[in-house]
Amino acid sequence: MNGYAIQTPDQLKHVIVGFRKSAGLTQEDMAMRLGVAQQTYSTSERNAANMSVTKLLSVLHALGVELVLQPKSAPRSSADSGVKTAQW
């Protein structure tokens, strides 16, 4: 199976929705797996960029997906990485 590189917070929502739909799950199904209300899950999915790491890992576990962190294949300068040091 192919991996998905996420380079911006906004991409996270689309990846989660894609995995959920490819598994044939509705938001209600996910809410049941996570033990929350459908509206709660829907809000979290819509705002995935602001989801806590704990919630993200719970969602990924419920989807049967693992999070893998690895170095980029080609080193780039910080100017090319899209990381804004002012955020820190």
OpenMM code with the backbone's topology and positions (N, CA, C; nanometers):
from openmm import Vec3, app, unit

residues = "MET ASN GLY TYR ALA ILE GLN THR PRO ASP GLN LEU LYS HIS VAL ILE VAL GLY PHE ARG LYS SER ALA GLY LEU THR GLN GLU ASP MET ALA MET ARG LEU GLY VAL ALA GLN GLN THR TYR SER THR SER GLU ARG ASN ALA ALA ASN MET SER VAL THR LYS LEU LEU SER VAL LEU HIS ALA LEU GLY VAL GLU LEU VAL LEU GLN PRO LYS SER ALA PRO ARG SER SER ALA ASP SER GLY VAL LYS THR ALA GLN TRP".split()
positions = [
    Vec3(0.0839, -0.1189, 0.0000),
    Vec3(0.0000, 0.0000, 0.0000),
    Vec3(0.0874, 0.1239, 0.0000),
    Vec3(0.0438, 0.2256, -0.0687),
    Vec3(0.1186, 0.3501, -0.0765),
    Vec3(0.1015, 0.4319, 0.0501),
    Vec3(0.2058, 0.5096, 0.0809),
    Vec3(0.1982, 0.6030, 0.1917),
    Vec3(0.1505, 0.7382, 0.1412),
    Vec3(0.1162, 0.8234, 0.2346),
    Vec3(0.0692, 0.9573, 0.2006),
    Vec3(0.1501, 1.0589, 0.2782),
    Vec3(0.2218, 1.1427, 0.2058),
    Vec3(0.2997, 1.2486, 0.2689),
    Vec3(0.2073, 1.3660, 0.2985),
    Vec3(0.2043, 1.4051, 0.4234),
    Vec3(0.1239, 1.5200, 0.4637),
    Vec3(0.2194, 1.6341, 0.4926),
    Vec3(0.2062, 1.7408, 0.4158),
    Vec3(0.2979, 1.8522, 0.4298),
    Vec3(0.2323, 1.9769, 0.4874),
    Vec3(0.0993, 1.9782, 0.4917),
    Vec3(0.0289, 2.0903, 0.5527),
    Vec3(-0.0821, 2.0355, 0.6412),
    Vec3(-0.1184, 2.1073, 0.7464),
    Vec3(-0.2266, 2.0607, 0.8339),
    Vec3(-0.3580, 2.0383, 0.7602),
    Vec3(-0.3869, 2.1178, 0.6595),
    Vec3(-0.5132, 2.1057, 0.5870),
    Vec3(-0.5252, 1.9744, 0.5104),
    Vec3(-0.4150, 1.9108, 0.4779),
    Vec3(-0.4187, 1.7840, 0.4048),
    Vec3(-0.4667, 1.6691, 0.4925),
    Vec3(-0.4522, 1.6829, 0.6224),
    Vec3(-0.4878, 1.5756, 0.7141),
    Vec3(-0.6344, 1.5358, 0.7025),
    Vec3(-0.7228, 1.6331, 0.6917),
    Vec3(-0.8668, 1.6056, 0.6789),
    Vec3(-0.8937, 1.5158, 0.5587),
    Vec3(-0.8353, 1.5485, 0.4461),
    Vec3(-0.8617, 1.4741, 0.3231),
    Vec3(-0.8099, 1.3301, 0.3322),
    Vec3(-0.6972, 1.3118, 0.3983),
    Vec3(-0.6423, 1.1772, 0.4128),
    Vec3(-0.7312, 1.0932, 0.5055),
    Vec3(-0.7749, 1.1524, 0.6165),
    Vec3(-0.8618, 1.0800, 0.7103),
    Vec3(-0.9940, 1.0434, 0.6426),
    Vec3(-1.0545, 1.1382, 0.5740),
    Vec3(-1.1804, 1.1109, 0.5045),
    Vec3(-1.1596, 1.0020, 0.3987),
    Vec3(-1.0492, 1.0096, 0.3264),
    Vec3(-1.0210, 0.9087, 0.2249),
    Vec3(-1.0079, 0.7693, 0.2829),
    Vec3(-0.9354, 0.7563, 0.3931),
    Vec3(-0.9216, 0.6257, 0.4579),
    Vec3(-1.0569, 0.5768, 0.5101),
    Vec3(-1.1354, 0.6680, 0.5677),
    Vec3(-1.2663, 0.6285, 0.6213),
    Vec3(-1.3561, 0.5773, 0.5096),
    Vec3(-1.3621, 0.6514, 0.4014),
    Vec3(-1.4490, 0.6119, 0.2901),
    Vec3(-1.3999, 0.4848, 0.2216),
    Vec3(-1.2685, 0.4696, 0.2079),
    Vec3(-1.2179, 0.3483, 0.1433),
    Vec3(-1.2430, 0.2246, 0.2302),
    Vec3(-1.2584, 0.2461, 0.3610),
    Vec3(-1.2928, 0.1355, 0.4510),
    Vec3(-1.4432, 0.1109, 0.4538),
    Vec3(-1.5204, 0.1932, 0.3806),
    Vec3(-1.6654, 0.1769, 0.3769),
    Vec3(-1.7335, 0.2203, 0.5051),
    Vec3(-1.6709, 0.3130, 0.5773),
    Vec3(-1.7254, 0.3582, 0.7057),
    Vec3(-1.7895, 0.4964, 0.6933),
    Vec3(-1.8986, 0.5143, 0.7646),
    Vec3(-1.9619, 0.6465, 0.7735),
    Vec3(-1.9055, 0.7180, 0.8961),
    Vec3(-1.9380, 0.8445, 0.9069),
    Vec3(-1.8988, 0.9175, 1.0271),
    Vec3(-1.9649, 0.8551, 1.1501),
    Vec3(-2.0853, 0.8067, 1.1355),
    Vec3(-2.1546, 0.7412, 1.2467),
    Vec3(-2.0812, 0.6144, 1.2886),
    Vec3(-2.0329, 0.5375, 1.1906),
    Vec3(-1.9550, 0.4173, 1.2217),
    Vec3(-1.8296, 0.4537, 1.3014),
    Vec3(-1.7618, 0.5590, 1.2569),
    Vec3(-1.6401, 0.6017, 1.3264),
    Vec3(-1.6713, 0.6477, 1.4677),
    Vec3(-1.7788, 0.7226, 1.4825),
    Vec3(-1.8177, 0.7708, 1.6150),
    Vec3(-1.8430, 0.6532, 1.7088),
    Vec3(-1.9096, 0.5502, 1.6580),
    Vec3(-1.9363, 0.4316, 1.7397),
    Vec3(-1.8058, 0.3626, 1.7798),
    Vec3(-1.7116, 0.3513, 1.6865),
    Vec3(-1.5827, 0.2888, 1.7165),
    Vec3(-1.5050, 0.3671, 1.8218),
    Vec3(-1.5223, 0.4986, 1.8199),
    Vec3(-1.4476, 0.5849, 1.9117),
    Vec3(-1.5224, 0.6122, 2.0418),
    Vec3(-1.6510, 0.5746, 2.0461),
    Vec3(-1.7296, 0.5965, 2.1665),
    Vec3(-1.7700, 0.7413, 2.1877),
    Vec3(-1.7936, 0.8109, 2.0759),
    Vec3(-1.8370, 0.9510, 2.0831),
    Vec3(-1.9621, 0.9686, 1.9982),
    Vec3(-2.0250, 1.0839, 2.0107),
    Vec3(-2.1420, 1.1150, 1.9287),
    Vec3(-2.0985, 1.1422, 1.7842),
    Vec3(-2.1864, 1.1152, 1.6900),
    Vec3(-2.1558, 1.1388, 1.5488),
    Vec3(-2.1192, 1.2846, 1.5256),
    Vec3(-2.1894, 1.3763, 1.5887),
    Vec3(-2.1608, 1.5189, 1.5714),
    Vec3(-2.0205, 1.5530, 1.6227),
    Vec3(-1.9803, 1.4896, 1.7318),
    Vec3(-1.8459, 1.5123, 1.7862),
    Vec3(-1.7400, 1.4656, 1.6879),
    Vec3(-1.7613, 1.3464, 1.6310),
    Vec3(-1.6645, 1.2962, 1.5328),
    Vec3(-1.6630, 1.3840, 1.4086),
    Vec3(-1.7801, 1.4224, 1.3611),
    Vec3(-1.7899, 1.5063, 1.2426),
    Vec3(-1.7117, 1.6365, 1.2604),
    Vec3(-1.7267, 1.6976, 1.3767),
    Vec3(-1.6551, 1.8216, 1.4055),
    Vec3(-1.5044, 1.7979, 1.4065),
    Vec3(-1.4623, 1.6887, 1.4665),
    Vec3(-1.3189, 1.6571, 1.4702),
    Vec3(-1.2638, 1.6322, 1.3306),
    Vec3(-1.3389, 1.5595, 1.2494),
    Vec3(-1.2935, 1.5305, 1.1133),
    Vec3(-1.2834, 1.6583, 1.0315),
    Vec3(-1.3826, 1.7453, 1.0453),
    Vec3(-1.3819, 1.8729, 0.9720),
    Vec3(-1.2641, 1.9599, 1.0131),
    Vec3(-1.2276, 1.9518, 1.1407),
    Vec3(-1.1194, 2.0341, 1.1943),
    Vec3(-0.9967, 1.9492, 1.2256),
    Vec3(-0.9662, 1.8554, 1.1395),
    Vec3(-0.8568, 1.7615, 1.1642),
    Vec3(-0.7234, 1.8326, 1.1850),
    Vec3(-0.7047, 1.9469, 1.1239),
    Vec3(-0.5793, 2.0212, 1.1391),
    Vec3(-0.5575, 2.0650, 1.2833),
    Vec3(-0.6644, 2.0747, 1.3608),
    Vec3(-0.6537, 2.1177, 1.5003),
    Vec3(-0.6715, 2.0023, 1.5992),
    Vec3(-0.6778, 1.8805, 1.5481),
    Vec3(-0.6984, 1.7627, 1.6326),
    Vec3(-0.5729, 1.7373, 1.7169),
    Vec3(-0.5937, 1.7003, 1.8426),
    Vec3(-0.4790, 1.6658, 1.9270),
    Vec3(-0.4140, 1.5382, 1.8745),
    Vec3(-0.2900, 1.5188, 1.9107),
    Vec3(-0.2192, 1.3980, 1.8686),
    Vec3(-0.2890, 1.2742, 1.9247),
    Vec3(-0.3369, 1.2838, 2.0474),
    Vec3(-0.4071, 1.1718, 2.1094),
    Vec3(-0.5312, 1.1342, 2.0297),
    Vec3(-0.6115, 1.2346, 1.9921),
    Vec3(-0.7316, 1.2069, 1.9113),
    Vec3(-0.6944, 1.1546, 1.7740),
    Vec3(-0.5928, 1.2135, 1.7126),
    Vec3(-0.5492, 1.1685, 1.5805),
    Vec3(-0.5094, 1.0217, 1.5849),
    Vec3(-0.4309, 0.9827, 1.6841),
    Vec3(-0.3890, 0.8430, 1.6949),
    Vec3(-0.5078, 0.7505, 1.7188),
    Vec3(-0.6068, 0.7963, 1.7947),
    Vec3(-0.7280, 0.7160, 1.8169),
    Vec3(-0.8046, 0.6968, 1.6871),
    Vec3(-0.8184, 0.8024, 1.6091),
    Vec3(-0.8882, 0.7945, 1.4800),
    Vec3(-0.8137, 0.7007, 1.3859),
    Vec3(-0.6823, 0.7164, 1.3776),
    Vec3(-0.6043, 0.6303, 1.2891),
    Vec3(-0.6131, 0.4843, 1.3323),
    Vec3(-0.6105, 0.4591, 1.4616),
    Vec3(-0.6246, 0.3223, 1.5123),
    Vec3(-0.7610, 0.2647, 1.4731),
    Vec3(-0.8656, 0.3446, 1.4886),
    Vec3(-1.0009, 0.2990, 1.4527),
    Vec3(-1.0120, 0.2694, 1.3033),
    Vec3(-0.9294, 0.3354, 1.2232),
    Vec3(-0.9290, 0.3136, 1.0784),
    Vec3(-0.8344, 0.2001, 1.0378),
    Vec3(-0.7570, 0.1497, 1.1331),
    Vec3(-0.6589, 0.0470, 1.0992),
    Vec3(-0.5405, 0.1037, 1.0241),
    Vec3(-0.5055, 0.2280, 1.0549),
    Vec3(-0.3969, 0.2982, 0.9863),
    Vec3(-0.2900, 0.3320, 1.0895),
    Vec3(-0.1639, 0.3202, 1.0502),
    Vec3(-0.0574, 0.3580, 1.1414),
    Vec3(0.0123, 0.4849, 1.0936),
    Vec3(0.0651, 0.5577, 1.1878),
    Vec3(0.1393, 0.6803, 1.1593),
    Vec3(0.2870, 0.6442, 1.1575),
    Vec3(0.3549, 0.6750, 1.0475),
    Vec3(0.4972, 0.6453, 1.0335),
    Vec3(0.5686, 0.7755, 1.0018),
    Vec3(0.6685, 0.8077, 1.0816),
    Vec3(0.7493, 0.9267, 1.0577),
    Vec3(0.8842, 0.8817, 1.0042),
    Vec3(0.9304, 0.9477, 0.9001),
    Vec3(1.0591, 0.9118, 0.8425),
    Vec3(1.1241, 1.0358, 0.7846),
    Vec3(1.2553, 1.0335, 0.7720),
    Vec3(1.3226, 1.1494, 0.7119),
    Vec3(1.2818, 1.1643, 0.5657),
    Vec3(1.2836, 1.2870, 0.5211),
    Vec3(1.2570, 1.3102, 0.3782),
    Vec3(1.3688, 1.2473, 0.2971),
    Vec3(1.3378, 1.2077, 0.1747),
    Vec3(1.4359, 1.1377, 0.0931),
    Vec3(1.5491, 1.2282, 0.0462),
    Vec3(1.5209, 1.3548, 0.0261),
    Vec3(1.6253, 1.4479, -0.0174),
    Vec3(1.6282, 1.5666, 0.0779),
    Vec3(1.7430, 1.5941, 0.1388),
    Vec3(1.7488, 1.7078, 0.2309),
    Vec3(1.7228, 1.8384, 0.1582),
    Vec3(1.6467, 1.9245, 0.2256),
    Vec3(1.6174, 2.0558, 0.1687),
    Vec3(1.6508, 2.1605, 0.2730),
    Vec3(1.6737, 2.2814, 0.2261),
    Vec3(1.7007, 2.3896, 0.3206),
    Vec3(1.5720, 2.4273, 0.3920),
    Vec3(1.5827, 2.4929, 0.5068),
    Vec3(1.4633, 2.5310, 0.5816),
    Vec3(1.3765, 2.6283, 0.5032),
    Vec3(1.4367, 2.7033, 0.4120),
    Vec3(1.3581, 2.7953, 0.3290),
    Vec3(1.2669, 2.7188, 0.2350),
    Vec3(1.3099, 2.5997, 0.1923),
    Vec3(1.2300, 2.5185, 0.1008),
    Vec3(1.1289, 2.4302, 0.1725),
    Vec3(1.1437, 2.4114, 0.3026),
    Vec3(1.0614, 2.3141, 0.3742),
    Vec3(0.9212, 2.3626, 0.4026),
    Vec3(0.8963, 2.4912, 0.3899),
    Vec3(0.7642, 2.5437, 0.4199),
    Vec3(0.7410, 2.5668, 0.5674),
    Vec3(0.8423, 2.5425, 0.6507),
    Vec3(0.8304, 2.5636, 0.7937),
    Vec3(0.8557, 2.7095, 0.8237),
    Vec3(0.7620, 2.7685, 0.8938),
    Vec3(0.7755, 2.9088, 0.9298),
    Vec3(0.8235, 2.9155, 1.0742),
    Vec3(0.9463, 2.9614, 1.0942),
    Vec3(1.0008, 2.9640, 1.2285),
    Vec3(0.9285, 3.0641, 1.3171),
    Vec3(0.8583, 3.1590, 1.2597),
    Vec3(0.7851, 3.2568, 1.3406),
    Vec3(0.6731, 3.1916, 1.4213),
    Vec3(0.6237, 3.0760, 1.3769),
    Vec3(0.5183, 3.0060, 1.4499),
    Vec3(0.5681, 2.9542, 1.5831),
    Vec3(0.6958, 2.9296, 1.5952),
    Vec3(0.7520, 2.8724, 1.7170),
    Vec3(0.7770, 2.9829, 1.8144),
] * unit.nanometer
topology = app.Topology()
chain = topology.addChain("A")
for resn in residues:
    res = topology.addResidue(resn, chain)
    for name in ("N", "CA", "C"):
        topology.addAtom(name, app.Element.getBySymbol(name[0]), res)
